[in-house]
Amino acid sequence: MTKAFSKEKWSYLFYTLTHPVDGYYWIRHEERGSVPLAFLMVFLFSAAFSANRLLASFVVNDLDPRSVDSLYELLGVLAFYILLCVSNWSITCLMGGEGRMKDILIAVGYGTMPITIGLVLTTIISQFLADEEQAFYSIILGVCVAWGVIMIIIGIMQVHNFSVGKTLGTLILTFLAMLIIVFLALLLSNLIGKVYNFFHSVYTEIIFRG
């Protein structure tokens, strides 16, 4: 675990932040990435997202803080992260992708770092903004989100050794796979609920008649 959070892993994370093409290439071919570090980045993203919703100035945020459940949001972010990576892995396996599951987890996890930085910056900056300066908030956050999305696209492209076009096509299929998995999960959950209710009603009937 110490090796997963070593100085070398941290320095390579920041190198990938500014040199995503080279960074993701060496992550795939020389094992320079870290899955635990990727999960930490996702956790920090979730924390920054919740903090932004809770602490951003009323100038840019009219949310009721009581409606923010940080634990629920963390679980949602982690579920979306794992679902995205599993879906991408399942699609790329069928399309000749070279990336392993761990490579995809790292590519997506590292890609959340610019968005986390943007959320932290805008949360702080929002405390000093006037009404007519909201555009600065939106621009900074928009740039960081775009940076993060581009990093994720480059990461997926590099770990699978795909072209840009094939990567974008794969991502579209990935989101379709995510919808299918969610639909099947809901269907299975509903079926299990009905089976449980059936046996529970049978059990209750036997108890009362016995």
N, C-alpha and C positions, 0 to 999 in steps of 0.2 A: 504493500500500500504506500509505503514511503517513496518507493521508486516512481509510483504513478503520479505523485505530487512533487517530484524532484525539481530542482532549480532548472535543469535542462528541459523538462517538460513545460514548465512555465515560460521559459524564454522562447521555446519553439511555438507556444501558443501565441505570444505577442508577435513573433516573426510571421506567423500565418495570417495574423490580423492585417499586416501591411503588405505581405507578399503571398496572397492566397494561392496563386497558381503553383509556385514553387513549393510553398508550405504543404499543401495537400498532396502534391506528388510525392514528397519525401515521407509524409505521414503514411502513405500507402505502401511505399517500396522499402522504407528503412525503419518502420515501426517507431516513428518519433512522436506519435500521438498518444493520448491517454484517455481511455474510456471513463475512468472515475473523474478525471478533470472535465470531461465533456458533460457529465452529469452535474458536476458542481456548477458549470456555466449555466445550465438550464435552471438549476435551483436559484442561482443569483438573478437570472432573468425574471423568474417568477416573483422573487422578493422585490426586485426593482419595479415590476409591473404593479404589484399591490401597493407598494410605497407611493408610486406616482398617483394612483387612484385615491389614496388616503391623504397625501400630504401636498399635492400640487395646489397652487393658489386658486382661490375662487374665481380669479380672472379667466382661467383656462379650464376650470374643473367645477362643475355644479353638482357633483355626485354626493349623495348622502353617505358619509363614512360608515354609518351603521349597516349599509347594504353590502359592504366589502367583507368577504370572508377569505382571509389570506390562505388558510389551510385548504379550503375548497378549491381556490384558484391554483395553488401549488399542485394538488392532485390532478386537476384538469390539465395543467401544462405538461406534467410528467406523462399523463395518459396520451395526450396529443403527440408528444415527442416520440414515445415508444411506438404508437400506432403509425406515425409517419415513417419511421425507420423500418418497421416490419413490412409495411406496405411497399416501400421502395425496394427493399431487399427481395420480396416475392416477385415484383414485376421485373426487376433487372436480372434476376436468375433466369427468367424466360427469354430475355433479350440479349444474353451474352455478356452481361456486366461482370467485371472482374472484382468488384468491391465485395468485401466480407461484411457481415453484420456490424462488427466492431468499427470498420472504416466508415460506415454510414452514420453510426452513432457519433463518432468523432466529428465528421463533416458537418452534421446538423448542429451538434452541441457547440462547437467552436463558432459557428455562424451566428449564434445568439449574442455573442459578446458585444458587437457594435450596437445592437439594439439596447442591451443592458446599459451601456455607457450613455446612450442617448436618453434613456429614461431617467437615469440619475442626474444628468446635466439639466434636462428640462425641468425636473422636479425642483432643483435648486434655483434655476434661473426664473422659474415662475413666481418665486417669492418677491422678485424685484420688478416685475412687469406691470405696466399700466394697460388699460383696456386697448389702446390703439397699438400696442406692441405685441399683440398675440401672434402676429405673423412670424416673429422670430422663433417662438416656441414651436410652431408647426413646421417651419423650415428645418430647424435643428433635428427634431424628431423624425421628420420625413427622410432627411439625408441618412441618418443612422439606420433607420429601418431598411432603406434601399441598399445601403452598404451590407447589412446583415443578409438580406435576401440574395444579393449578388454573391456573397461569400458561400452561402449554402449551395447555390447553383454551380459555382466553380468547384466546390468540394465534391458534389455528386458527379460532376463531369470528370474530375481527375481520378477519383477512386474507382470509377467504372471504365475509364479510358473511352469515354463517349465523345462525339462531336457536340457542338452547342445545340444543334437541331434535335439530335437524338435525346439529349439530356432534357430539353424542354418537353418533348413528346413523352418521355418517361415520367416526368413530374406530373403531367396531366393524367396519365394512367395511374400514377401513384395515388392521386386524390380520388380517382374513381374507385380504386381498390379500398381506400380508407372508408368511403361511403358504403361499399359492399360489406366490409368487415363489421362496421357499426350496425348496419341493417341486420346482418346475421346474428350478431350478439344480442340485439334487442329481441329478435325473433326467438332465439334460444332462451333468453331470460323469460319471455312471456310464456313459452311452452313449459319451462320448469315451474313457473308460478302456477300454471293451470294444473299440472300434474300434482304439485304439492297440495293445492286446494282440494283436488279430488280425493287424495288419500286422507287428508285431514278431515274432510266431511264424512268419509267412510268410517274412519276411526271414531269420530264424534258420535256417529249414528250407532256404532257397535257398543260404545260405552253407555249411552243413554238407554239402549234397549236391553243391555245386559243387566 
